[in-house]
Amino acid sequence: MAEVEDKPRPEGDPPPEGRPPEGRAPEGRAAGGEEQDAFDELYGLDDGTVEAVSGAVDREEPAEALRTLVEPLHAADLADLLERLTPDRRVALVRALGEDLDYAVFSYLDYSVRDELIAVLTVNQLAAIVADLESDDAVDLLEDLKPKKQQAVLRAVPAADRAFYERSLSYPEESAGRLMRREVVTIPNFWTVGQTIDYMRDKHIDLPDDFYNIIVVDPAFRPTGLLQLSRLLRSRRKVAIASIMEAEPKLIPAEMDQEDVAFLFRQYGLVEAPVVEESGRLIGVLTVDDVVDVMDEEHEDDILKLGGLRADDFYSDVFRTTRLRFSWLLVNLGTAIVASLVIALFEDALSQIVALAVLMPIVASMGGNAGTQTLTVAVRALAVNELTAANALRIVWKEVLVGGVNGILFALIMGLVAWYWFGDPILGAVIAFAMIANLLIAGLAGTLIPLGIERIGQDPAVASTVFLTTITDVVGFFVFLGLASLVLL
C-alpha cells in the first residue's frame, strides 16, 4: 500500500533546505548589516521586492502585474513578504492574486498574520487551500478555525479527506495525531527488493512527492520495520525486505505530546517515525521537518513565557498586545509591592543612613541576575529531560555551591567598594554578608522553583521568573536592611 487513507492530496512545495522557519535569519546571524544583505540577495526576500509590491498594491495595479512580481518567490519568501506588508496591503494582495496564490504560503505564515487572512477568505477558498496543502499542514490550519467555520470547511472537502481531518482533530492539541501526515509508503513484510522497486515505479501508484523511508507492515497494518531508501537501492533484487529493514522501529502513539515526540527524534536521531493508534495500527507518519518546527515552536513558547507572554504579539494590534501583557505586569506590580513592604519595615534605618538606600538595589539586582542564570539552565534541563528526580539533589547542591562561591567573590568586591565609597568598613561588611546570603538563596531558588512548579503539573517557564525575583528581592532587602539596623544603629 502507498498510503494510509485512500488517495493522497497534492502536496505543497517542500521547505527550502537549510532555510529557517518564517523567514528568520539563521541562528547567530545578525538581522542587518552587509552579511544579512548578502544572505537576502542569495536566499531571502530583498527590500526592493517588498517596496515594489507595496507600491503596486497602493496604486491598485492589475492582478497580472502583482502576479509577475510575486511569481519568482518561494512560498516561504512570499510568507515573509505578506508579513512585512501592512494588514490592508496583505489582504489586498491575497485578494488580487486569487487562485494564483501559492497556497503553500499558509504553511509558513506567522499564526497572527495567517488568522488575519483566514478571516477574509470564504469557506470555498479555505477548502481549496486545505485540499492543496499536505495533510499535516491542512490539519494545522483547520485546528485554528472557529468551530462553525471549521465544520463548514470540512463539509466542503471530499469525504475521504474529511474522515482523516476529523480523526486528526479528535486527538489532543499538540499531540502526534495532530502533527502526522497520512501520505506514507507501505509494503508487506514478505516482499523482496525487486518487488518493492517495481511497485514504486508503477505509474498507476500514487506515491508522496517526498519520503525518506518505506514502512513495512504486517497483514493487520501494524508497522514491523522501517526500510531506508538508500539501503533499498544498494541491495540486489532477490534480497528479502525482512533481512535489510530496521526491525522494531520507534513507534509514536497518536496521543503522545509533541514535546515528547521532539525528545525522541533528538535522542535517537530519527528522520521519520510511524504514528500508530492504540491497537498498534499505522495511521500516519511524522517527519523530521515537522519535528524541527515543533522544537522551534516550543523554544519560542518558553522564551515568551519567561517574559510573561503566551503568544507572539509582534504582528498583533495595540489592543491585543496590551491585553496580552497587562496580566503579567499586574502580577509583577503585586510582587513589587511585597518588596516595598519589606523596605518599609526599615524606614527608620533608611532615614538615618542614606547609604542604605543607595546600596540596597545592588544586593537585590545581583541576586535576581544570579537566580535568573540558574533558572534558565534549570528550565532548559527540564524541557529536555536532563533534570529529573534522580539527579535533582546533586544539581541543587551544585547550584548552591556556585551561588556561594560567586557570593563570596562579589562580596569581597562590593565590600571594598562600599568601604571606599562611604568610608565605613562595617557598612562594607554588611553588604558583603548580604551579597553572600542572597546569591546562595538565588542558586537554591533558581533550581527548586521550576522543580516545584513542574511537580504540581504546571509549566515551569510560565511562573518561575516572578517567584524568583520576588524571593531574591525580599531576601536581599530583608538581610541587608535587617543586618544594617542591628549593626549600624
N, C-alpha and C positions, 0 to 999 in steps of 0.2 A: 504494500500500500504506500502511496506517496503523501498521504495527508491524514490527519485525524478526523476531520469532518469531510464533507463532500468535496466540492470544487473550491480551491482557494481563490481569493480575490487577487486582482493585480496588486503588486507591491509598489511602494513608493521608491524613490531613489535611495540607495544606501547612503549613510552618512559618509562624508569625505574622510579619508584616512588621516588620522592624526589631528583632526580639527576638534577644538574644544567645543562643548555644547553652547548653544545660544550666542555664537559669535564672539565669545570672550577670548582674549589673548591667552596663549599658553602660559602655564604657571611659571612664575619667575620673570616673565617678560613685562616690561613697563607698558602701560596703556598709551604712551605717547612717545615722541622723540623719533629720531631717524630710524632706529631699529624697527619700531612699530610701523612706521610709514612703509619701510621696505617689505615687511611682512604682509601688510594690507595690499600692497601692489601685486604681490605674488598670489596670495590666497584669499584675502579678505575683501571687504567692501570698502571702496575708496570714497572719500568725501565728495569727489566730483560727481559720482553717480547719485549720491543722496541729494545733492543740490539740484542736479538735472531733473530728477524725478519730482522733487518738491516744487520746482518751478513749473514743470509740465502740469502737475495737478492744480496748482494755483491758477494757471492760465486756461484750465479746463480744455486741454488739448484732446484730440480724438483718442479713443481707446487704442487704435492701431499704433499711435506714437508712443503710448505708455508701454504697450507690449514689446515694442522694439527696444526700449530702454531696459526692461527687466528680463527679457528673454535669455541673455547670456548668464544670468545669475543662477547659481546653485540654490536649491531650496533653503539651505542654511543661511546663505548670504541674503536671500530675499527676506528671510525672517529678520535678520539684522536691519535691513532697510526699513521694514514695517515698524520695528521697534524704535528707530531713530526719528520717524515721522511723528508729527503731532496727531492726536486722535482723529481729528476731522480729515486730515490728509490720508491717513492709513485706511480709513473707511472708504473714502472716495476712490482710492487706488484699487481696493479689493472689488468694489462695485464695478469700476471701469473694466477691470480685467475679466470679470465674469468667469465663464467656463475655461478661459485660457490661464487662469491662475493655477500654479503648480500646487496641488492640494497637499503635497508632502511638507509644505511650509508649516502646516499646523503641528507637525511633529517637533519643530524646532522653536516655536514661538514661546516667549515668556508667558506664564499662565495668565497674568493680568491682561496682557495685550490680547491673548487668544480669547479670553472671555469677552472683551470689548467687541471683537469681530464676530464672535458667535452670536452675540445679542442682536446683530443687524442682519443675520442670514436667515433665510427661510428654512422650513423643515426639509423641503426637497433639495435645497443646496447642501444642507448638512448631511442628508442621506447620501448624496453624491460624493461628498468628502469622505464619509465613513467607508463607502464602497471602494474608494481609491487607495485608502491607507492600508498599511499592514495591519493585521488583526490586533496586535498588541497596542499599536498607536491608536487604532479606532476605539478600543475599549478605554484608553486613557482619555480620549476626547468625550466619549459618551458619559463617563462617570462624573464629569464636571457639569453636565447639563442639568437643568432643573427637572424634577420628576415628570411633569406634564410634557415638556419638550422632548425629554429622553424617550418616553413612550411613543410619542408621535414619530420620532426619527426611526425607532425600532420597527414600527409598523410599515415604514416606507422602504425598508431594506428586504432583500429576499429571505424567505423563511429559513433556509439553511444557515444563513449568516446570523439571522435573528436568534436562533437557538444557541449558537455559540456565544454571542454577546450577552444574552440573558444569563447563561450559565456562568460566564466570567464575572459578570456584575453581581452574581449571588455570593461570590467569595468575599471575605473581609477586605476592607480597604488596605492598601499597602501590603497585599499578600501576593504569593507567587501566582495564584489563579488570576489576579488582575494583570500581571506583567507578561504572562506567557503569550506566545503566538501559536496558532494552530497549524501553520504551514510547516510540515515536517516530512522527512523521507523515511519510510519504514520498510523493512524487508523481513521475511520469515527466517528463523534461525537455521533452517536446513538448506538454504541456498548456497551456491558456490560464487566465487568471484566473477566468473563468466556470466552467470545468470544475472547478477547484480548490475554489471556493466551494460548488458543488453537491455535490461529493464530501464536504466536511466537514459539510454539512447533512443528508446522508443518515442517517436514523435507524438504518439497519442497519450503519453503520460504527462500530466501537468505537474512539473516539479517547481519548488520555490526558486526564485531568482538567485538567492544566496543561501547556502547552507554549508556547514563545516563537517558534520558527522551524519552518518546514517544510523538510525536507531533500529536495532534488531529486536523483534518481538516474538512472543510465543503465540499459540493459537488463541489464547484469551486476551491478546493485545496488551500483554504486560511486558515492559522492557526487560530484556535479558542481557543485552550487551550494547556497546557503542562502537561503531566502526569509523575510524578516521579515513577521510578520502585519500590522504597520502599513503596510508597503509594498503588501501584497496588497490591503488594504481601500481604499487610496487609488487603486487602478488600475481602469481600465474592464474590463469582462468580456472583450472581444476581445483584450486585450493578451496577448502570449505570455509565459509564465513565464520563458523563457530571457532575455528582454530586461530583466527587472526583478530577477532574482535576483542574489545576490552570487556571482560566479564565483570559482572556486579558493578555497573556504573553507579555514580552518585545520583540517587533519585530525589526529586524535590516534591514534597507533598504540596498540594494546591493551597492548603491553609497556612503554609509557612510564611512568617513575617519577612518582608523584603530585607530587613537588616540581617537576619539570619541567612538569607539567600546570598547576600553580598559577602558575608563572612565565609561561607562555603566556597564560593568562587575564588576569593582571595586566598584562602587557606590551601586549597588543592589545585590552584592554577587552572580552573575549568574554563573552557571555551563555550561549551554548550552542555545543557543538562536536561533530561526528560522531566516533565511535570506529570505527576500521577494523582489520581483520585484515591479515596480511602481504600478501595478494593485493589489498588495497585495497577489499574488500567491506565494506559497512556492517554493523556488528554491534550498535551501541548508540549512546548519546549521553551526553555529560557536560553538566550544567547548573551554573550559577554557584553555586547553593546548596550543591551537593556540594563545589565547589572552595573556597568560603568555609570549610566545615568542615575541609577539608584544611589550609588556611592556619592555622586556629585550632589544629589538632592539631600541626602542625609547630612553630608558635610555642611551644606549651605543652611540646612534647617538648624543644626546645632549652633552654628555661628549666630544666626538670627535669634535663637532662644537665649543665648548668653547675653544678648543685648535687650532682651525682653520683648522680642518680636516673634510673631507666629507665622508671618508671611512676608515675602519680599514686597515692600511698598514703593520700590523705585519708580514704577510706572503708574502708581495709583494717584488719584486726585488728592487735593488738600484735605478734604473732609475725611476720606478713608484713612489717609496716612495719620491724621491727627487722632482718629478713633483708635487705630492700632497701637499707637504709642502712649495714649493717655493712661490706660490702666496700669502699665508698668511704672510710669512716672509717679502715679498716685501711690503705689506700693513703696517706691523709693522715698517719697515725701514722708510717709509714715515712719520708715526706719531712720530718716534724718532727724525727725522729731524725737525719737527714742534716744539717739546720740546726744541731742541738745539737752534733754532732760538730765542725762548723766553729767554734762558740763555744768548745768545749773546747780547741781549739788555742791559744787566747789566755787560758788560765786564769790565768797569772801576771799578765798585764796587768790583768785584771778584779779580781784580788785586791789589786792596788796602787792602782788608780784606780776607786773606786766609781762615779764619774760615768759611766764607760763602760757599766756595767750599766743605768744609768738612761736613757741616751740611745739605746742601740743598737736598742731596739724601734721607735723613731720612724723610723729610716732604713729598716728592713725594711717597716714599715707603709706609709710613703709610696710606696715602690717597688711594693709589692703593689697598692695602690689605683690608682696611675697605670697600671700594667700591665693591670689589670682593665678600665679605661676603654678602652684601646687594643684589648684582646682582644674586648670586647663589640662594638665597631664593626667589627672585622675579621671576626668570626664572622657577624655580621648581613650584611655586604657579600658574604661568600662564599655565604651562603644565597640571596641574590637576584641572584647572578651579577654583582655590581658590582666585586668584586675578582678580577681574573684575572691570568694570567701577563703580559699586555700592559702592565698598569699597576701591577704589584706593586712594582717598584723605586721608582717615584715615591711610592707610598703609604708604603712602608717609610721612605724618606728623610724624608717629611713627618712621620711619627710620631716618628722620632728627633729631628728638629728641635724638635717640640713638647715632647718629653721633656727636651731640653736647655734650652729656654727656661724651662719650669716648674722644672727643676732649679736653674737659676741664681737664679730668684726666691725659691724656698723655701730655697735655700742661704743667701741673704742674711738671710732672716727667722730661720731656725733658728740660723745662726751667731751672730747678735746675741743671740738668746735664751739660747743656751748660754754665751756670754761673760758676759752679765749674771747668769745663774743661778749659775755656778760661778766667776766672776771670772777666767777663763782664756781669753785671746784665741786661744791656739794650739788649745785644745780646740774653740773655735768654728770655727776654720778647718778642722780635721779633719772635723767633722761636715758642714760646708758642702761640702767636696770629695766626701765620701761620698754626700751627697744628690744632687749633680750626676751622679756616676757611676751611681748606682742608677736614677735616673729616665731616663737615657739608655738603660741596659740594658732597663728596663721597656718603653720605647717600641719598642725593637728586637725584644725577645722577644714582646711582645704581638701583633706582626704576623707574625713569622716562624714562631712555633709553630703557629698554625692553618693557615698556608700549608703548612708541612711535613707536618702530620698529614693534610691533605686530599690532598697529593701522593702519600702512600702508600696512599690509598684508604680512610681512616678518617674518622669524623665528627669535625670539629674541636671541636664543642660538648662531646664526651664527656671528653677528657683534657686539653684546653688549660689549664684552670684549675690543676690540680695541678702541671703542669710550670712554669707561670708563677710561681706562688707559691714553688715550690722555688728557682727561679733568682733571683728578687728577694730572697728571704731569705738565700740563700747568698752572693750578691754583696754585698748590703748589710752583712751581718755581717763578711765577709772584708775588704772595703775599709775599713770603719770601724775594726774592731779591728786589722787589719794596719797601717794608717796610724798609728793611735794608738800601737801598740807601737814603731814606728820613730821617731816624732817625740817622744812624751811620755816614753818610758822610756830 
